Amino acid sequence: MPSRALPQRQSLVAQTTAFLAGEIDSGEWREWLPSERALCQRLQVSRNTLRRALAVLRKQGRIRPVHGTGNQIVSPVTRRPPSPPATRDVALLTPEPIERLRPMQSLWIDDMRALLGEREIKLRVFHGPHYFGQTAALAKLVARNPHGCWILMLADETVQRWFSRHQVPAIVAGSTYADVELPYRDLDHRAMCRHAAGVLLALGHRRLALLTRKSPRAGDLESEAGFSEGVQQSRATDASALVMHHDDTMAGVTRTLERFRRLERRPTGLVVTQPHFYLAAATQLARGGVRVPQDISMISRDDDPFLAFVAPTPARYVVSPHVMARSLLRPVLELVAGDPITQRAARMMPEFVRGESLGAVRAPG
């Protein structure tokens, strides 16, 4: 009588494979598998067992590895049309955590959270530089966190174009790059710096400089363009415009100002982007014996509460953080509701506060 094969105990690899496939089929994971470490902890299996199970799924065409990102699900379940957002909540994406943002930026975020809360909508903040420049990480974030709308803050061109290309509901808190089809709200940096150049020229300054970080951000590029326009389009044919870049560090500002002080014909009017770098520049110039406004007039493109405690009080452009939050609220609510945007773009011109850091030039120097 022929012997029958004995029942075989299912291997741990097969059990792990079956569990992973079941979770994929149930929709528990839609786009990406969790990390290997998270899966090992959840399934209580070794890394070797898990990797053998993942190899089976790859052979079956259920997943594919993406170098440096993880395992992407490619089963038929994920090929269905994306479902509508599971929540009306709003997400804010920024490269820096809130505690490292400028105070004015943190204030309008708090205002936005309160305005949305009044409508029973939550604001969730995601941050991290790895989402800016790595589209795979960005895709995973958005897939795992379906929201009614995304607010993109300090977003570079890669991030803006990704949201535009994938038609994810989003609005830019800032300026957009050329041909990026996203709604946005921002201060009019171009007009501010053009106006700042005009203010200095009206005081008799003819050698003007803009101190700004070397940045690909749209608002900083607009600032440079507006500053140059303000000088070039003025009636002061003898006026000159110098753009000085730093690397977004205190040491970089110091190096740039050292070169500034060595110039044979040093500018007498200086516009500075970012309020903390205004303070850094004023401090470094004072240490070098350059007085404000006796030797140089200064204007800060941006405002923050601490500038009210700087002496002499800086000339600057002031806008309430509540105004910024309010300008974003309507398009955010329209995106959450799935309605068309009534106003795609809006730039706000802040109020110019004429501080004590401006002085007139008696005769062109």
Protein Blocks (a to p, Z undefined) as FASTA:
>chain_A
ZZddddddddfklmmmmmmmmmmmnomamkbccdfklmmmmnopafklmmmmmmmmmmno
paccdehibccdfbfklmpccdddfbfbdcdddfbdfklmcfklmmmmmmmmmmmmmnop
acdddedjklnopaklmmmmmmmmccfbdcdehiafklmmmmmmnopacddeddddehia
cddddddfklmmmmmmmmmmmnopabdcddddddfbfklmmmmmmmmmmmmmmmblkbcc
dddddehiaklmmmmmmmmmmpmbacfbdcdehjklmmmmmmmmmmnopacfkloccddf
bdcfklmmpccddddddddfklmmmmmmmmmmmmmnopacfblbacddddddddfkbccd
fbaZZ
